[in-house]
Amino acid sequence: MSNILYRFKHNGSFSKQVKLYMSNTFISYLVMSAFANVLQGIYFKGLGFEEGFIGNVIALKTVLIGLSAVPVGMLSDIIGRKRAVMLGVIISSLGYLGQCVFTSQLLIYFFACLNGIGSAVMYVNDAPFLAENCEEEKRINLFSINFIINQLASIFGSYSGGRIPELFGGESISILRGTQVFFALLALLALVPLCKIKNEKKSDSIRRAGSFFSLLKRKNVVLIIIYNMLIGFGAGLVIPFFNLFLHYKLNVGTGVVGTIMAYSQVATIIGAFLVPYVSKKLGRVFTVQLCQVLSIPFLLIISIAGNVWLTTFVFFMRSALMNMAQPALQSLTMEIVGDEERSALSSLMNLSNHITRGISASVAGFIMANISYELPYYITAVLYITAILLFARIFDSGKKKNQASMTE
């Protein structure tokens, strides 16, 4: 472990631009986690809305993230990442605020869409900004550190999102609404570090627009996108509803829900600390495959555990294994294209992942309201296994091609 910490410390001397950007994402992930992991689903149920409606809200937001990804990527190239992300922070904050202030289903849907568009800006610009502001040999460490920082933010968001309502006397609608208003306004704090980032050189939007279509002509890019869609569809079936699973299936309060969600982020951080070391020993491709395969049994146990402490443990393990591979996966994905195509690829990855997450969230809401809370977990396991097999094929064929070119 000391060797791992040394490598992070040794490679942690990143630019001021990177540190300011990660401060922004810390605040954004904290707010997002409080809403998505704890507060919003329970609040909507308290208003009398069914799981189907909650699934539709999640679906709308998530699909809008996907649909906005390509135009947001192009807009970011035109006005610069700094201005784009600042605009995204403001739109996200308005989206959060509207969803907790209004009780009309139509208005909630509208502000969920706003929230999705704002979130898309952060998702699309995250990986390209970090890759553009860091040397290639330090990227795996930077992606790991950024991932850890975001998970720390999620811990604080989940824990505080669960505890604040309890500090003010319970889980009444007014307290849940007030807590969400606080976090919606807190999101605007991300503008402070963003204002200090230097404006970067803007890109040729026409040239970048064409890169979206050229990327789709490459087999490895198309297969990575399909892999991403399978993972996204599976995740959308279970992750957005885990707070409801805990609160209504296992009968635990918001404080316990927040604490369990925070524990899961701790697991993810532990895993992320190990990623650079494990990737060096086993290779990034095998690290991704191994972690995702090992996470599947724990995913299945969640659906049948029935005990809150057992559920906490298996969710801890599932989160650590499934998510610890993300820095290696993100680094691998950004390297299959050139520097000028990263924004386009990031947009396509976000589009494919979030649209499928949105569709599956709506499906999961229907299944949970009409069939059972457990069935989505079994479907997710099948989708993850299919995705892992596809991932192995993608990088195994790429390895064979590289070996063939070397022998020629």
C-alpha positions as CSV (number, residue, x, y, z in Angstrom):
1,M,0.0,0.0,0.0
2,S,2.9,2.4,0.8
3,N,4.2,1.8,-2.8
4,I,0.8,2.7,-4.2
5,L,0.5,5.9,-2.1
6,Y,4.1,6.9,-3.1
7,R,3.2,6.5,-6.8
8,F,0.2,8.8,-6.3
9,K,2.2,11.3,-4.4
10,H,5.0,11.2,-6.9
11,N,2.7,11.7,-9.9
12,G,0.4,14.1,-8.2
13,S,2.2,17.3,-9.2
14,F,-0.5,18.3,-11.7
15,S,-1.1,21.7,-13.2
16,K,-3.2,24.5,-11.5
17,Q,-5.7,24.1,-14.3
18,V,-6.3,20.4,-13.3
19,K,-6.6,21.2,-9.6
20,L,-9.1,23.9,-10.2
21,Y,-11.1,21.7,-12.5
22,M,-11.2,18.9,-10.0
23,S,-12.4,21.3,-7.3
24,N,-15.4,22.0,-9.5
25,T,-16.1,18.3,-10.1
26,F,-15.8,17.7,-6.3
27,I,-18.7,20.1,-5.6
28,S,-20.7,18.9,-8.6
29,Y,-20.4,15.2,-7.6
30,L,-21.2,16.0,-3.9
31,V,-24.5,17.7,-4.9
32,M,-25.3,15.0,-7.5
33,S,-24.8,12.2,-5.0
34,A,-27.0,13.9,-2.3
35,F,-29.9,14.1,-4.8
36,A,-29.5,10.9,-6.8
37,N,-28.3,8.5,-4.0
38,V,-30.5,9.6,-1.2
39,L,-33.0,12.5,-1.4
40,Q,-34.8,12.6,-4.6
41,G,-36.4,9.2,-4.9
42,I,-37.5,9.2,-1.3
43,Y,-38.9,12.8,-1.6
44,F,-40.9,11.8,-4.7
45,K,-42.3,8.7,-2.9
46,G,-43.2,11.0,0.0
47,L,-45.2,13.2,-2.4
48,G,-47.2,10.1,-3.4
49,F,-45.6,9.4,-6.8
50,E,-45.1,5.7,-7.8
51,E,-41.9,4.0,-8.9
52,G,-43.0,4.4,-12.5
53,F,-43.0,8.2,-12.3
54,I,-39.6,8.2,-10.5
55,G,-38.2,5.9,-13.2
56,N,-39.5,8.3,-15.9
57,V,-37.9,11.3,-14.2
58,I,-34.6,9.4,-14.0
59,A,-35.0,8.3,-17.6
60,L,-35.7,11.8,-18.9
61,K,-32.7,13.3,-17.2
62,T,-30.4,10.5,-18.2
63,V,-31.6,10.4,-21.8
64,L,-31.2,14.2,-22.0
65,I,-27.6,13.7,-20.9
66,G,-27.1,11.3,-23.7
67,L,-28.9,13.3,-26.4
68,S,-27.1,16.5,-25.3
69,A,-23.6,14.9,-25.4
70,V,-22.8,15.5,-29.1
71,P,-24.1,19.1,-29.3
72,V,-22.5,19.9,-25.9
73,G,-19.2,18.5,-27.2
74,M,-19.4,20.7,-30.3
75,L,-20.5,23.7,-28.2
76,S,-17.5,23.1,-25.8
77,D,-15.2,23.2,-28.8
78,I,-16.7,26.5,-30.0
79,I,-16.8,28.5,-26.7
80,G,-14.2,26.6,-24.7
81,R,-14.5,24.0,-21.9
82,K,-14.4,26.6,-19.1
83,R,-17.3,28.6,-20.4
84,A,-19.3,25.5,-21.3
85,V,-18.8,23.9,-17.8
86,M,-19.8,27.2,-16.1
87,L,-23.0,27.3,-18.1
88,G,-23.6,23.6,-17.3
89,V,-23.3,24.3,-13.5
90,I,-25.9,27.1,-13.7
91,I,-28.3,25.0,-15.7
92,S,-27.8,22.0,-13.4
93,S,-28.5,24.1,-10.3
94,L,-31.8,25.4,-11.9
95,G,-32.7,21.8,-12.7
96,Y,-32.2,20.6,-9.2
97,L,-34.1,23.6,-7.7
98,G,-37.1,23.2,-10.0
99,Q,-37.5,19.5,-9.2
100,C,-37.7,20.1,-5.5
101,V,-39.8,23.4,-5.5
102,F,-42.6,22.3,-7.9
103,T,-44.9,19.4,-7.4
104,S,-46.5,19.4,-10.9
105,Q,-45.4,16.3,-12.8
106,L,-45.0,18.2,-16.0
107,L,-42.7,20.8,-14.3
108,I,-40.7,18.1,-12.6
109,Y,-40.1,16.5,-16.0
110,F,-39.1,19.9,-17.5
111,F,-36.5,20.6,-14.8
112,A,-35.2,17.0,-14.9
113,C,-34.5,17.7,-18.6
114,L,-32.6,20.9,-17.7
115,N,-30.7,19.0,-15.1
116,G,-29.7,16.4,-17.7
117,I,-28.5,19.0,-20.1
118,G,-26.4,20.7,-17.4
119,S,-24.9,17.3,-16.3
120,A,-24.0,16.4,-19.8
121,V,-21.6,19.4,-20.0
122,M,-19.6,18.0,-17.1
123,Y,-19.6,14.4,-18.3
124,V,-18.5,15.3,-21.8
125,N,-15.7,17.7,-20.8
126,D,-14.3,15.7,-17.8
127,A,-12.0,13.2,-19.5
128,P,-10.9,15.4,-22.4
129,F,-10.0,18.3,-20.1
130,L,-7.9,16.1,-17.9
131,A,-6.2,14.4,-20.9
132,E,-5.4,17.7,-22.5
133,N,-3.8,19.1,-19.4
134,C,-1.6,16.2,-18.3
135,E,1.4,14.3,-19.8
136,E,0.6,10.9,-21.2
137,E,2.7,9.0,-18.7
138,K,0.7,10.5,-15.8
139,R,-2.8,10.0,-17.2
140,I,-3.6,6.7,-15.5
141,N,-2.6,8.3,-12.2
142,L,-4.6,11.5,-12.9
143,F,-7.7,9.6,-13.9
144,S,-7.4,7.5,-10.7
145,I,-6.9,10.5,-8.5
146,N,-9.8,12.4,-10.1
147,F,-11.9,9.3,-9.7
148,I,-11.0,9.1,-6.0
149,I,-11.8,12.8,-5.5
150,N,-15.2,12.4,-7.1
151,Q,-15.9,9.3,-4.9
152,L,-14.9,11.3,-1.8
153,A,-17.4,14.0,-2.9
154,S,-20.0,11.3,-3.3
155,I,-19.4,10.0,0.2
156,F,-19.9,13.5,1.7
157,G,-23.0,14.0,-0.6
158,S,-24.6,10.7,0.3
159,Y,-23.8,10.9,4.0
160,S,-24.9,14.6,4.4
161,G,-27.9,14.0,2.2
162,G,-29.1,11.3,4.6
163,R,-28.2,13.0,7.9
164,I,-29.3,16.6,7.3
165,P,-33.0,15.7,7.3
166,E,-32.6,13.8,10.5
167,L,-30.8,16.7,12.2
168,F,-33.8,18.9,11.4
169,G,-36.4,16.4,12.8
170,G,-37.2,13.7,10.4
171,E,-38.3,12.9,6.8
172,S,-41.2,15.3,6.3
173,I,-41.8,16.7,2.9
174,S,-40.8,20.2,4.0
175,I,-37.5,19.0,5.5
176,L,-36.7,16.9,2.5
177,R,-37.5,19.8,0.2
178,G,-35.4,22.3,2.2
179,T,-32.5,20.0,2.2
180,Q,-32.7,19.7,-1.6
181,V,-32.9,23.5,-2.0
182,F,-29.7,23.8,0.1
183,F,-27.8,21.3,-2.2
184,A,-29.2,23.0,-5.4
185,L,-27.8,26.3,-4.3
186,L,-24.6,24.7,-3.1
187,A,-24.0,23.5,-6.7
188,L,-23.4,27.1,-7.7
189,L,-20.2,27.1,-5.5
190,A,-18.5,25.2,-8.3
191,L,-18.4,28.4,-10.3
192,V,-15.7,29.8,-8.0
193,P,-12.8,27.5,-9.1
194,L,-14.0,27.5,-12.7
195,C,-13.7,31.3,-12.8
196,K,-10.0,30.9,-12.0
197,I,-9.3,28.5,-14.9
198,K,-7.5,30.2,-17.9
199,N,-9.4,30.3,-21.1
200,E,-8.1,27.6,-23.5
201,K,-7.7,27.8,-27.2
202,K,-11.0,27.2,-29.0
203,S,-11.3,24.5,-31.7
204,D,-12.5,24.4,-35.3
205,S,-16.1,23.3,-34.8
206,I,-16.6,22.3,-38.4
207,R,-13.6,20.0,-38.4
208,R,-14.7,18.5,-35.0
209,A,-18.3,18.0,-36.2
210,G,-17.0,15.7,-38.9
211,S,-15.0,13.7,-36.4
212,F,-18.2,12.3,-34.9
213,F,-19.1,10.6,-38.1
214,S,-15.6,9.4,-38.9
215,L,-15.3,7.8,-35.5
216,L,-18.4,5.7,-36.2
217,K,-16.7,4.2,-39.3
218,R,-14.1,2.5,-37.0
219,K,-15.0,-1.0,-35.8
220,N,-13.2,-0.7,-32.5
221,V,-15.0,2.5,-31.7
222,V,-18.4,1.1,-32.6
223,L,-17.7,-2.0,-30.4
224,I,-16.6,0.1,-27.5
225,I,-19.9,2.1,-27.8
226,I,-21.9,-1.2,-27.8
227,Y,-20.0,-2.4,-24.7
228,N,-20.8,1.0,-23.1
229,M,-24.5,0.7,-24.0
230,L,-24.7,-2.8,-22.4
231,I,-23.1,-1.6,-19.2
232,G,-25.3,1.6,-19.2
233,F,-28.5,-0.4,-19.7
234,G,-27.6,-2.8,-16.8
235,A,-26.6,0.0,-14.5
236,G,-29.8,2.0,-15.2
237,L,-31.9,-1.0,-14.0
238,V,-30.5,-1.0,-10.5
239,I,-28.3,1.9,-9.5
240,P,-30.8,4.8,-9.5
241,F,-33.2,2.7,-7.4
242,F,-30.9,1.4,-4.7
243,N,-32.0,4.1,-2.3
244,L,-35.6,3.0,-2.7
245,F,-34.6,-0.6,-2.4
246,L,-33.1,0.1,1.0
247,H,-35.8,2.5,2.2
248,Y,-38.9,0.6,1.2
249,K,-37.7,-3.1,0.8
250,L,-35.4,-3.2,3.9
251,N,-37.3,-0.4,5.8
252,V,-34.3,1.8,6.7
253,G,-34.4,5.6,7.3
254,T,-32.7,8.3,5.1
255,G,-29.7,8.5,7.5
256,V,-29.0,4.8,7.1
257,V,-29.5,5.0,3.4
258,G,-27.0,7.8,3.2
259,T,-24.5,6.0,5.3
260,I,-24.7,2.8,3.2
261,M,-24.3,4.8,0.0
262,A,-21.3,6.6,1.6
263,Y,-19.8,3.2,2.5
264,S,-20.1,2.1,-1.1
265,Q,-18.1,5.1,-2.2
266,V,-15.4,4.3,0.4
267,A,-15.2,0.9,-1.2
268,T,-14.8,2.5,-4.6
269,I,-12.0,4.8,-3.3
270,I,-10.1,1.8,-1.9
271,G,-10.4,0.1,-5.3
272,A,-9.3,3.2,-7.1
273,F,-6.1,3.4,-5.0
274,L,-5.3,-0.1,-6.1
275,V,-5.9,0.5,-9.8
276,P,-2.5,2.0,-10.9
277,Y,-0.7,-0.9,-9.0
278,V,-3.0,-3.6,-10.3
279,S,-2.9,-2.3,-13.8
280,K,0.9,-2.2,-13.8
281,K,1.0,-5.9,-12.7
282,L,-1.9,-7.3,-14.7
283,G,-2.4,-4.8,-17.5
284,R,-5.3,-2.4,-17.9
285,V,-7.4,-4.6,-20.1
286,F,-7.2,-7.7,-17.8
287,T,-7.8,-5.4,-14.7
288,V,-11.1,-4.1,-16.2
289,Q,-12.2,-7.7,-17.0
290,L,-11.3,-9.2,-13.7
291,C,-12.9,-6.5,-11.6
292,Q,-16.2,-6.6,-13.5
293,V,-16.4,-10.4,-13.5
294,L,-15.9,-10.5,-9.7
295,S,-18.5,-7.9,-9.1
296,I,-21.4,-10.0,-10.6
297,P,-21.9,-12.5,-7.7
298,F,-22.2,-9.6,-5.3
299,L,-24.7,-7.9,-7.5
300,L,-26.9,-11.0,-7.4
301,I,-26.5,-11.5,-3.6
302,I,-27.9,-7.9,-3.1
303,S,-31.3,-9.0,-4.5
304,I,-31.7,-11.9,-2.1
305,A,-29.8,-10.7,1.0
306,G,-32.8,-9.4,3.0
307,N,-30.6,-8.3,5.8
308,V,-29.4,-4.6,5.9
309,W,-25.9,-5.4,7.1
310,L,-25.3,-8.2,4.6
311,T,-26.7,-6.0,1.9
312,T,-24.3,-3.2,3.0
313,F,-21.3,-5.6,2.8
314,V,-22.2,-7.0,-0.6
315,F,-23.0,-3.6,-2.0
316,F,-19.6,-2.4,-0.6
317,M,-17.9,-5.3,-2.5
318,R,-19.9,-4.8,-5.7
319,S,-19.1,-1.1,-5.8
320,A,-15.4,-1.6,-5.1
321,L,-15.0,-4.2,-7.9
322,M,-17.3,-2.7,-10.6
323,N,-16.1,0.9,-10.2
324,M,-12.4,0.5,-9.4
325,A,-11.9,-0.4,-13.1
326,Q,-13.2,2.9,-14.3
327,P,-9.9,4.9,-14.3
328,A,-8.2,2.2,-16.4
329,L,-11.3,1.9,-18.7
330,Q,-11.4,5.7,-19.1
331,S,-7.7,5.9,-19.8
332,L,-7.9,3.0,-22.4
333,T,-10.9,4.6,-24.1
334,M,-9.2,8.0,-24.5
335,E,-6.2,6.4,-26.1
336,I,-7.9,4.6,-28.9
337,V,-8.3,8.0,-30.7
338,G,-6.1,11.0,-31.4
339,D,-6.0,14.2,-29.3
340,E,-8.4,16.1,-31.6
341,E,-11.0,13.3,-31.5
342,R,-11.2,12.9,-27.7
343,S,-14.0,15.4,-27.3
344,A,-16.0,13.6,-30.0
345,L,-15.4,10.2,-28.5
346,S,-16.3,11.4,-25.0
347,S,-19.6,12.8,-26.4
348,L,-20.4,9.5,-28.2
349,M,-19.6,7.4,-25.0
350,N,-21.8,9.6,-22.9
351,L,-24.6,9.6,-25.5
352,S,-24.6,5.8,-25.7
353,N,-24.3,5.2,-21.9
354,H,-26.8,7.7,-20.7
355,I,-29.5,7.0,-23.3
356,T,-29.4,3.3,-22.5
357,R,-29.4,4.2,-18.7
358,G,-32.4,6.4,-19.2
359,I,-34.4,3.7,-21.1
360,S,-33.5,1.0,-18.6
361,A,-34.4,3.3,-15.6
362,S,-37.9,3.7,-17.1
363,V,-38.1,-0.1,-17.6
364,A,-36.9,-0.7,-14.0
365,G,-39.5,1.7,-12.6
366,F,-42.2,-0.3,-14.3
367,I,-40.8,-3.7,-13.2
368,M,-40.4,-2.6,-9.6
369,A,-43.9,-1.1,-9.5
370,N,-45.6,-4.1,-11.1
371,I,-43.4,-7.2,-10.7
372,S,-40.6,-7.1,-8.1
373,Y,-37.7,-5.1,-6.8
374,E,-35.3,-8.1,-7.5
375,L,-35.8,-8.9,-11.2
376,P,-33.7,-5.9,-12.5
377,Y,-30.7,-7.3,-10.7
378,Y,-30.8,-10.6,-12.6
379,I,-31.3,-8.8,-15.9
380,T,-28.3,-6.6,-15.1
381,A,-26.1,-9.6,-14.4
382,V,-26.8,-11.0,-17.8
383,L,-26.1,-7.7,-19.5
384,Y,-22.8,-7.3,-17.6
385,I,-21.6,-10.8,-18.6
386,T,-22.4,-10.0,-22.3
387,A,-20.5,-6.7,-22.1
388,I,-17.5,-8.4,-20.5
389,L,-17.3,-11.0,-23.3
390,L,-17.5,-8.2,-25.9
391,F,-14.8,-6.2,-24.1
392,A,-12.5,-9.2,-24.2
393,R,-13.1,-9.6,-27.9
394,I,-12.4,-6.0,-28.7
395,F,-9.0,-5.8,-27.0
396,D,-8.0,-9.4,-27.8
397,S,-8.5,-8.5,-31.5
398,G,-6.6,-5.3,-31.1
399,K,-3.7,-7.1,-29.4
400,K,-3.6,-9.6,-32.3
401,K,-3.5,-6.8,-34.9
402,N,-0.6,-5.1,-33.0
403,Q,1.3,-8.4,-32.9
404,A,0.6,-9.0,-36.7
405,S,1.9,-5.5,-37.6
406,M,5.1,-6.1,-35.5
407,T,5.8,-9.4,-37.4
408,E,5.3,-7.8,-40.8
